[in-house]
Amino acid sequence: MDERPGRWFGRREKTQQKKHGISLMIPMTPSVAIRVLLWTVLIAGGSAAAFALDRLWFGHWPGGFLWHAVTLPAGLLLLFLVTRVSRNTGRTLARLGREGELPRLETNRLVTAGPYACMRHPMHLGLLLFPPAFGLILGSPAFILLIAPAAIILMLALIFTLEEREAMEKFGQSYRDYRRRVPAFNLRPGCLKRLFETPPPRSTK
């Protein structure tokens, strides 16, 4: 999803716009701030909680060769998919969703091309794979079975509350029409294939 300009939340980040030699303030929207908090809690708190639960259930951290021989490659594969999908969908937003001079990560045009033509949240579909990927890399049953599903539920709640609301406030009726036509997620093979295609060229309009 694209970020809403002009809505400030929490601290502000500064970045240098080298082209003009001026400093721009980048807003942090509620959804972005919550995502940052979510990832921090997921990685730090989730790992600690998983370690404690695994010790409680198994008496030690599961670390057998055969177990990790299965979970590590699976986790790395999922992480590769997360990275690939996030990169492609992010580039699509950057190329088609920006008009004029904008701070980094900002968009001001509704993107409905590429993977966004068949689902509204293709980037988040990829990011939903991150918690199980991280759990598999850790080789933690508690992370895989408890913490990853909880993180996915929180991410979905964020998408369908803050993200959707910000998009409707930002794009108005255009986004409402888009939401009626296009589902939030689409698991049809033809749509999933678009996640890995080369992003469309940058818009010149």
N, C-alpha and C positions, 0 to 999 in steps of 0.2 A: 504494500500500500504506500501511497505517497504521503508526504508530510504536509501539514496545514500551515501556511505562512501566516505570521502575525499573531500566533497564539503562543504565549510564553508560559513555560512551566518549569519551576525550580531554577536551577542555575543556568547561566548562559555560556555558550562556548564562543571563543573568538577565533576567527580564521583570517588569514591575509589573502585578499584578492590581488594577486600579483599583477594581473593585467592592468589594473587601474591604480595600484599602489595604495588602496584604502582598506580599512579594517571593517569587516562585516560581522554582525551579531547573528548567530545561527540559533533559531528558536528550538526549544525542546518541547514537543507536544506531550500531552499526558500519556498517549500510547507509547511513544518512544521512551519516555522516562520509566514507565512500567516495564517495558521490554528489557531495558538495561538492568533494572532491579531483578527481573525474573531470571535473566541469564546469570547474574552474579549469584543469586541464591541457588540456582540450579547447579552450577558448577561447584561452588564452595560448600554451601550447606547440604546440597544433595549428596555430594561425595562423602561428607562426614557422616550424614545419617545412614547412608548405604553401608559404610564401613561398620558402624555400630550394629546395624541390624544383621549384617552378615555374621559378625562375631557372635551375636546372640543366637542366631539360628544354627550356625554351623560350628561355632567355637573357634573359627579362624576365617581369614579372607580366602575364598575359593581361589586356588591358584594352581590347580593341576594342569599339566601340559596339555592333555586332551581337551579340557574345558576351554583353555585359552586358544588352542589351535582352531577351535570352532568360532568362538566369540570375537577374537581379534580381527580375523579377515572380514567377518560379517560387519563388524563395526566400522572398519576402514572403508569398506565398500559403501555403506550408508553415508559415511562422512564425505566421500567423494561425490555422491549424488547430491547431497546437501550443498556442497560448494559449487558444483556445476549449475544446478538449478538457480541458486541465489545469484550467481554471476550473470547468467543469461537474462533472468527476469529483471535484475537490477539495471543491466545495460539497456534493456528495452525501455524501462521507465526513464532512464537518463536521456536516451536519444529521442523519445517521442513525447515525454511529459514535461519538458522544459522549454519555455519561450521567454527570451530576453535574459537579462542578467539576474541570476538567482543564487542565493547561498547554496553551498554544497548540501546534497540530500533533499533539496526542495524540488517540488514539481508544481506546475500551475495549469496543466492540461490533463484532461481525462484520457487515459490510455486504454484503447479497446482493440489493439492490434496484437499480433503475435499470440503468445499464450493467454493474454488478457482477452482475446476474442472468444474463448471457450470457458474460461473460469475467471472469477474476480480476484482471487488471491493465489496465483500460482507461486509467488515467492514464499508465502506462508506454508503452502503444501510441502515445499522442500524443507523449510525450517522445522516442520513438525517431525521430521525424521531425525533431527539432531539429538533430542534426549535419548531415544533408544540407541542411536549410534554411540553416544558417549558412554552409556551403560554397558554396551557390548565391548567397547574398547577397555573399559575398566574391568570387565569380567565379573561384574557384581550382580548376582541374582536380585538383590533387594532394589538396586537402581533400575534394573530392567522391568521388574514386576510391579513395583510400587511408585517409585519416584518419576520415572519416565512417563507413565500414564497420567500421573497427577500434573506434570508439567504440560503435557499436551492439552489436557482439559483447561488449564489456566490460559494457555495460548489461544484456544478456540474461544473462550469467554472474552478475551481481549479483542479478538478480531470482530466478533459479532456485537460488541458493545462500543468501545471507544473508536476503533478503526472505521467501522461502518458509519457511525454517527459523524465523525470528522469528515468523511468523504461526502456525505449528504450535505453537510453544512458548507463544504467547499465548492462542490459542483452542482448542488441544487437538483433541479428536475432532470438534468442530464444523467446524473448518477442514479436517480430513482428509476428512470427508464432502463438504464443499463442493468440495474439489479433485477428488474423484472425479466429481462431477456436472458441473462447469463447467470448460471449458478455460482455459488461461492467456490465450490470445488468440483472438479470433473475428472473422473478416473477412467474415462474412455481412452482406449489406446491412441486414437488419433489426436486427442488433446494432450495426453501425456508426452507424445512425441514432440510436440511444439516446445516443451520445456527445454529440450536439448538442441533445438535448431539455432542457427546463427541469428542474433537479434536483428530486427529491421534496421535499415539505414536511418541516420538522424534526420528528423523532420526539418524541412526548410521553410515551412509556412510561418 
